[in-house]
Amino acid sequence: MNVTFEVNSQAELEKLFLLFKSFQFENVKVVSSELKGNTLITKGNKSLNPKDLFGIWKSNPRSLDRKTYL
């Protein structure tokens, strides 16, 4: 199970750790969502025509119904 907590300060993070420690959880993993300026953003190819994608599933239609995907 994954649970996400968003904290705004180091003090809130420390309080959260104390809470986890009091419950004696064995597996706690901290993942930072802060991006330190090393993100890579690439622009898409604007020369592609999206109309070419219309009808690509006509021979194999898709549905949100789970039975269709399996």
N, C-alpha and C positions, 0 to 999 in steps of 0.2 A: 504494500500500500504506500502511496506517495501522498504527502501532505505538504502544502505550501504555506509558508508564513512570510508576510512582507513586513519588514521592520524598517523604521526610519532612522534609527540611531544605534550606536554601539551599546548604549545602556539598555535598550529594548532587547537587543540580541543577547546580552548577558543575563537578563531576567528570564528569557526563553530557555537558555541553557540550564539555569538553575531549576526551572520547572521540569525539564527533561531528566535532570539528575535526580530530582526528588522521586520521580516515578521509576527510576532505575531502568530506563530503556537501554537495550543493548546495541541496537543499530540506529544511529543517528548520523545522517550525512548532511553537511552544509554545502550548498551550491550558491555561489554568488552570481547574480544576474547582471552585475555591473560590467560593462564593456569598456575596456581601457583604450579606446581609440584605435584598436587594431581590427575593426570590422571592415569587411570588403564588400562594397556595394558595386554591382555591375549593372549597367543599363541594358535593357533588352534590345533585341534586334527589331527595329521599327519597320524594316523592309518586308517582314513576313506579313502575309495577308491572312487575318483570322478567319475569313470566310471559307478558306480551304479546309478548315476543321469541321465545318457543318456536315453532318451525315456520316462521320467516321464510325459510329456505332450502329448504323442501320442494319447491318447483317448480324450483329451480336448486341442486341439492346441491353441496357443496364437499368437497374432499378434500385431504390433504397431498401427494398425488401430483402431481408437477410438470405432467404432461400435462393434468390437469383445470383448472389455473389459467390455462394459456395459451390 
